[in-house]
Amino acid sequence: MHYTPHTDADVAEMLGALKLDEPADLFAHLPPQLLLDRPLKLHQGMAELDLVSWIDETASHNRSELICFAGGGFYDHYLPPVVRTLTMRPEFVTSYTPYQPEVSQGVLQALFEFQSMVCAITGMEVANASLYDGASAGVEAVNVAVGATGRNVIWISRGVSPRTREAIETFSRARSLELIEHPLVGGRTAWDVAAAGPPAGVITAQPNYLGVIEQYDPVVDMAHGLGALAIAQIDPIMMGMLRRPGEAGFDVVFGEGQPLGNPLSFGGPVVGLFATTKKEVRRIPGRLIGKTVDGSGRTAYSMTLRAREQDIRREKASSNICTNQSLNAIAAAWQMAWLGPQGLAEIADRSVQKAHYLARKLAQLKGVALAVEAPFGREFPVMLPLEPVDVVKAMADHGFLAGIPLPADYPEFPGGLLVAVTEKRTKRQLDEYADALEEVLKNG
């Protein structure tokens, strides 16, 4: 209850104003079963020096030196010093979209360029200034589809990231939407055209969670034939070598932007990418930065098409997103500007080539098999003869973060481990990974 600046006299004054005797009375209205019936297990108070030492000692148990082969939507790509330096300039260090364009032209222009580059890599007509993360961007894609069609059914591929599907499922319960999952067969989505519907939106992933390359055209044709919006979850790096979803006719594109300019970090920071067609521009959530001219005819930037009900008339709002991830979006813009179209294509190509090299080596190991035969990008699942969780722990002792055990909602892949490769991995690291895995499996 007490914050450091609050003296006993401060607390007594606040309680007196509330006509309460003690802080515990603030919670007297709650049912007893909701109250903790024991003290919190907290350390005794420490001096600042002792606390810092304890935190350092605790943090030292983390393994931060492991060579990363984990992916699942978050990847260990090279982050150039120019991106880190520009991102941390004080002019840009904010998580919010500026409200005062007259003093924030630099940040607003950077966000406008971010939007432009998201449109460039997705092939869409308009993008917003980012959302919280890829999962919340998926929720907002559902919002757009429901608002555009007035329907309450969503078709979604099980190739969409599990975290995104969980977020959409939670949102669907709150809005009384029906979420219909379509299974993967041979690694690709097997769409059931006879499923409950008609749907408001049809959501696929490119590549899907298993790293498999999905087919665009059947999804778009099916969705539009049913009067639904075609929605794609994308990996922004893989857009450097795959056909852009906008060219295939998708209505909404979203994705996790962490691979662009943002480091891997436990729990974040991340940034959601969101783009759509001009037809749906007034349904865009969050913030949209526009380019105009000021009273003197000079180029100027400001927020535009922002629905005020998101802040003050919440019962009429089409979205509850009232801000964005400005700093992370700007970092993504720096990365895309640094790479350019050719650089993005080169990173994607190198990642794919190295992933296929490693996949071939692993498939030669005793007891290991590729889980799918469909074409894949820079990520692929392998079937192991041992529990994947145990393999990941054992591989850590060899200096590798070996991958991600496939979650329980992929029961067709028991013993599955999802392995990701980026352009940072060297041939030596790939060979050593395969040797280490062989030893781990041999020792059981």
C-alpha positions in Angstrom: 0.0 0.0 0.0 2.8 2.5 0.9 4.8 4.2 -1.8 8.1 5.6 -0.7 7.0 9.3 -0.8 3.9 8.6 1.4 4.5 9.3 5.1 2.3 7.9 7.8 0.7 11.4 8.0 -0.1 11.3 4.3 -1.7 7.9 4.6 -3.7 9.0 7.7 -4.9 12.1 5.8 -6.0 10.0 2.8 -7.8 7.5 5.0 -9.5 10.3 6.9 -10.8 11.8 3.7 -12.2 8.4 2.8 -13.6 7.9 6.3 -11.7 4.6 6.7 -9.6 3.4 9.7 -6.9 1.4 7.9 -5.7 0.6 4.4 -7.3 -2.9 4.5 -10.7 -1.2 4.7 -10.2 -0.3 1.0 -10.9 -3.9 0.2 -13.6 -4.7 2.7 -16.2 -4.8 -0.1 -14.5 -7.8 -1.8 -15.7 -11.4 -1.2 -13.5 -13.2 1.3 -12.6 -15.9 -1.2 -10.9 -13.3 -3.4 -8.6 -12.1 -0.6 -5.2 -13.6 0.1 -5.2 -15.3 3.5 -1.5 -15.2 4.1 1.3 -12.6 3.9 3.1 -12.2 0.6 6.4 -14.1 0.4 8.6 -11.1 0.1 12.3 -10.5 1.1 13.0 -8.3 4.0 13.8 -4.8 3.1 17.3 -4.3 1.7 19.7 -1.5 1.3 20.0 -0.3 -2.3 23.5 -1.8 -2.8 22.4 -5.2 -1.4 19.3 -5.1 -3.6 21.3 -4.4 -6.8 23.7 -7.2 -5.8 20.8 -9.6 -5.3 19.3 -8.7 -8.7 22.7 -9.2 -10.5 23.2 -12.6 -8.8 19.7 -13.7 -9.7 20.1 -12.5 -13.3 23.4 -14.4 -13.6 21.4 -17.7 -13.7 20.0 -16.7 -17.1 21.7 -18.3 -20.2 22.3 -15.3 -22.5 25.2 -16.7 -24.5 23.3 -19.4 -26.3 23.3 -19.5 -30.1 19.7 -19.0 -31.1 17.7 -21.4 -33.3 14.4 -20.5 -31.8 11.7 -18.6 -33.8 8.0 -19.0 -33.7 7.5 -15.3 -34.7 10.5 -13.8 -32.9 13.9 -14.1 -34.6 17.6 -13.4 -34.0 18.4 -11.2 -36.9 21.4 -8.9 -37.2 20.7 -5.4 -35.6 23.1 -2.9 -37.1 24.6 -0.2 -34.9 23.0 2.5 -37.0 19.6 1.3 -36.1 20.4 1.0 -32.4 22.0 4.5 -32.4 19.2 6.2 -34.2 16.5 4.5 -32.2 18.0 5.6 -28.9 18.3 9.3 -29.8 16.2 11.2 -27.3 14.1 12.8 -30.0 12.6 9.4 -30.8 12.4 7.7 -27.4 8.7 7.6 -26.8 6.1 4.9 -26.9 3.3 7.4 -27.9 2.2 9.1 -31.1 2.7 12.9 -30.7 -0.4 15.0 -30.2 1.3 18.3 -31.1 2.4 18.2 -34.7 3.9 21.6 -34.5 6.7 20.3 -32.2 6.9 16.7 -33.4 7.5 16.7 -37.1 10.5 14.4 -36.9 8.7 11.6 -35.1 5.6 12.0 -37.2 7.6 11.8 -40.4 9.5 8.7 -39.2 6.1 7.1 -38.5 4.8 8.1 -41.9 7.8 6.5 -43.5 7.2 3.4 -41.4 3.7 3.2 -42.7 4.9 3.7 -46.3 7.4 0.9 -46.0 4.9 -1.5 -44.4 2.7 -0.8 -47.5 5.7 -1.5 -49.7 6.6 -4.9 -48.2 2.9 -6.1 -48.0 1.6 -4.6 -51.2 -1.3 -3.0 -49.4 -2.7 0.5 -49.9 -2.6 1.9 -46.3 -1.0 1.0 -43.0 -1.3 2.5 -39.5 1.4 3.7 -37.2 1.7 0.2 -35.6 -0.2 -1.7 -32.9 0.9 -3.3 -29.6 2.1 -6.6 -31.1 1.3 -9.2 -33.7 -1.4 -10.9 -31.6 -3.3 -7.7 -31.0 -3.0 -6.8 -34.7 -4.7 -10.1 -35.4 -7.5 -9.2 -33.1 -7.9 -5.9 -34.9 -8.0 -7.7 -38.2 -11.0 -9.6 -36.9 -12.6 -6.3 -35.8 -12.3 -4.9 -39.3 -13.8 -8.0 -40.8 -16.7 -8.1 -38.4 -17.4 -4.4 -38.9 -17.2 -4.6 -42.7 -19.5 -7.6 -43.0 -21.8 -7.6 -40.0 -21.1 -11.3 -39.5 -20.0 -13.1 -36.4 -18.1 -16.1 -37.7 -14.3 -16.2 -38.3 -12.4 -18.9 -40.1 -8.8 -19.3 -39.1 -6.0 -21.6 -40.1 -4.2 -23.6 -37.4 -1.1 -22.4 -39.2 -1.6 -19.0 -37.6 0.6 -18.4 -34.6 -0.8 -20.1 -31.4 -0.4 -16.9 -29.4 -2.4 -15.0 -32.0 -5.1 -17.6 -32.1 -5.3 -17.5 -28.3 -5.8 -13.7 -28.4 -8.4 -13.9 -31.1 -10.2 -16.7 -29.2 -10.3 -14.6 -26.0 -11.6 -11.6 -28.0 -14.2 -13.8 -29.8 -15.7 -15.0 -26.5 -16.0 -11.4 -25.3 -17.8 -10.3 -28.6 -19.8 -13.5 -29.0 -18.0 -14.5 -32.2 -17.7 -18.0 -33.4 -14.1 -19.0 -34.2 -13.7 -22.0 -36.6 -10.2 -23.5 -36.8 -9.2 -25.3 -40.0 -6.5 -28.0 -39.6 -3.1 -28.5 -41.2 -2.7 -31.5 -43.5 0.9 -32.1 -44.6 1.9 -28.8 -43.1 -0.6 -26.7 -45.1 -4.1 -25.5 -44.3 -6.9 -27.8 -45.4 -9.8 -25.4 -45.7 -13.3 -26.9 -45.2 -15.6 -24.9 -47.4 -18.6 -26.6 -45.7 -17.7 -25.2 -42.3 -20.1 -23.1 -40.3 -20.5 -19.6 -41.7 -20.7 -17.6 -43.8 -17.5 -16.1 -42.3 -16.7 -12.4 -41.8 -13.0 -13.1 -42.4 -10.7 -15.9 -43.4 -7.3 -15.8 -41.8 -4.2 -17.6 -43.1 -0.5 -17.2 -42.3 2.4 -16.7 -44.7 4.6 -18.6 -43.9 2.6 -20.5 -41.3 3.7 -21.3 -37.8 5.5 -24.5 -39.0 7.5 -22.3 -41.5 5.5 -23.8 -44.4 4.8 -21.6 -47.5 1.0 -21.4 -47.9 -0.9 -20.8 -51.1 -2.5 -17.3 -51.5 -5.0 -17.6 -54.3 -7.3 -20.4 -53.0 -7.7 -18.4 -49.7 -8.5 -15.1 -51.5 -10.9 -16.8 -54.0 -12.6 -18.7 -51.2 -13.0 -15.7 -48.9 -14.3 -13.4 -51.6 -16.6 -16.0 -53.0 -18.1 -16.2 -49.5 -18.4 -12.4 -49.2 -15.7 -12.4 -46.5 -12.5 -10.5 -46.0 -9.2 -12.3 -46.8 -6.7 -11.8 -44.0 -3.0 -12.7 -43.9 -0.6 -12.9 -41.0 2.8 -12.3 -42.5 6.5 -12.6 -41.5 8.0 -9.2 -42.6 11.4 -10.7 -43.4 10.0 -13.4 -45.6 8.2 -10.7 -47.6 11.6 -10.0 -49.1 11.3 -13.1 -51.3 7.6 -14.2 -51.2 4.8 -12.7 -53.2 3.2 -9.8 -51.4 -0.3 -10.5 -50.1 -1.6 -7.2 -51.5 -0.8 -8.5 -55.0 -2.9 -11.6 -54.3 -6.0 -9.5 -53.3 -5.9 -9.7 -49.5 -8.0 -7.2 -47.7 -6.1 -7.0 -44.4 -2.5 -7.9 -43.6 -1.0 -8.0 -40.1 2.1 -9.4 -38.4 4.7 -9.2 -35.7 7.3 -6.6 -36.5 10.0 -7.7 -34.0 12.3 -9.0 -36.7 12.6 -5.5 -38.1 14.9 -3.4 -36.0 14.0 -4.8 -32.6 16.1 -7.1 -30.4 15.0 -10.3 -28.9 14.1 -9.7 -25.3 12.0 -11.6 -22.8 8.4 -10.4 -23.1 9.2 -7.6 -25.5 9.6 -5.0 -26.9 7.5 -5.9 -29.9 5.4 -4.1 -32.5 2.3 -5.0 -34.5 2.1 -4.4 -38.2 -1.3 -3.6 -39.7 -2.2 -2.7 -43.3 -5.4 -2.8 -45.4 -7.1 -1.4 -48.5 -8.4 2.1 -49.0 -11.9 0.7 -48.9 -11.4 -0.2 -45.2 -9.3 2.8 -44.3 -11.9 4.3 -41.9 -11.9 1.0 -39.9 -8.2 1.2 -39.2 -7.5 0.9 -35.5 -5.1 3.1 -33.6 -3.2 5.9 -35.2 -2.7 6.9 -38.9 -0.1 9.5 -39.8 -0.9 11.7 -42.8 1.2 13.9 -45.0 -0.1 17.4 -45.9 1.1 21.0 -46.2 1.0 23.8 -43.6 -0.2 27.3 -44.0 3.0 28.3 -45.8 2.8 25.4 -48.3 5.6 23.3 -46.6 5.3 19.6 -46.2 3.8 18.7 -42.8 2.7 15.5 -41.0 -0.1 14.9 -38.5 -2.4 12.3 -37.1 -5.4 11.8 -39.4 -8.6 9.8 -39.6 -8.4 9.1 -35.9 -11.8 8.2 -34.4 -12.4 10.2 -31.3 -14.8 7.6 -29.9 -11.8 5.4 -29.2 -11.0 7.8 -26.3 -14.3 9.4 -25.2 -17.3 7.4 -26.7 -16.1 4.0 -26.0 -19.4 2.2 -26.4 -19.4 3.3 -30.1 -15.7 2.5 -30.7 -14.8 -0.1 -33.3 -11.5 -0.7 -31.5 -10.0 -0.1 -28.0 -6.6 0.7 -29.4 -5.8 4.3 -28.6 -2.1 4.4 -29.1 0.8 2.6 -30.8 4.4 1.4 -30.4 6.1 4.5 -31.8 9.7 3.7 -30.7 9.5 0.1 -32.0 7.9 1.2 -35.2 10.6 3.8 -35.7 13.2 1.1 -35.1 11.5 -1.0 -37.8 11.6 1.9 -40.2 15.3 2.4 -39.6 15.9 -1.3 -40.3 13.9 -1.3 -43.5 15.6 1.9 -44.7 19.0 0.4 -43.9 18.2 -2.8 -45.7 16.2 -1.5 -48.7 14.4 -3.9 -51.0 17.5 -5.7 -52.1 18.8 -6.1 -48.5 15.5 -7.5 -47.3 15.5 -10.0 -50.2 19.1 -11.0 -49.3 18.4 -11.6 -45.7 15.4 -13.7 -46.5 17.3 -15.7 -49.1 20.3 -16.3 -46.9 18.0 -17.4 -44.0 16.1 -19.8 -46.2 19.3 -21.3 -47.8 20.8 -21.9 -44.4 17.6 -23.3 -43.0 17.4 -25.9 -45.8 21.1 -26.8 -45.3 20.5 -27.5 -41.6 17.3 -29.4 -42.4 19.1 -31.7 -44.7 21.8 -32.4 -42.1 19.3 -33.0 -39.3 17.3 -35.4 -41.5 20.4 -37.6 -41.8 20.6 -38.1 -38.0 19.3 -41.4 -36.5 15.8 -41.0 -35.2 15.3 -37.5 -36.7 12.8 -36.8 -39.5 11.4 -33.7 -41.1 7.9 -33.3 -39.9 6.5 -32.1 -43.2 7.5 -32.3 -46.9 5.8 -29.1 -48.0 8.1 -26.2 -49.1 9.3 -24.1 -46.1 11.1 -20.9 -45.5 13.6 -20.2 -42.8 11.8 -22.4 -40.2 10.9 -26.0 -40.1 9.7 -28.7 -37.6 11.6 -31.9 -36.9 10.4 -35.1 -35.2 12.7 -36.2 -32.4 12.9 -39.6 -30.6 13.2 -37.9 -27.3 11.0 -35.3 -25.5 11.7 -31.9 -27.2 11.8 -30.1 -23.8 14.5 -32.5 -22.6 16.4 -32.0 -25.9 16.2 -28.2 -25.5 17.7 -28.4 -22.0 20.5 -30.7 -23.1 21.3 -28.6 -26.1 21.7 -25.6 -23.8 24.7 -27.3 -22.2 26.2 -27.4 -25.7 25.7 -23.7 -26.2 22.5 -23.7 -28.3 19.0 -22.5 -27.9 17.8 -25.4 -29.9 14.3 -24.4 -30.9 10.7 -24.4 -29.7 8.9 -27.6 -28.7 5.6 -27.6 -30.7 2.7 -26.9 -28.4 -0.1 -29.3 -27.6 -2.4 -27.9 -30.2 -0.3 -29.6 -32.8 -1.0 -33.3 -31.7 -0.1 -34.6 -35.2 3.5 -33.7 -34.4 4.4 -35.5 -31.2 8.0 -35.0 -30.4 8.1 -32.0 -32.7 10.7 -29.3 -32.4 10.5 -26.0 -34.4 13.9 -24.9 -35.6 14.6 -21.4 -37.0 17.6 -20.1 -38.9 18.5 -16.5 -39.7 21.2 -14.9 -41.7 23.3 -14.6 -38.6 24.0 -18.3 -38.3 27.3 -19.4 -39.8 28.0 -22.7 -41.6 30.2 -23.7 -38.6 27.3 -23.0 -36.2 24.9 -25.1 -38.3 27.4 -28.0 -38.4 28.1 -27.8 -34.7 24.3 -27.7 -34.0 23.8 -30.9 -35.9 26.8 -32.6 -34.2 25.5 -31.5 -30.8 22.0 -32.8 -31.5 23.5 -36.1 -32.6 25.4 -36.4 -29.3 22.3 -35.5 -27.2 20.2 -38.1 -29.0 22.9 -40.7 -28.7 23.2 -40.1 -24.9 19.4 -40.3 -24.5 
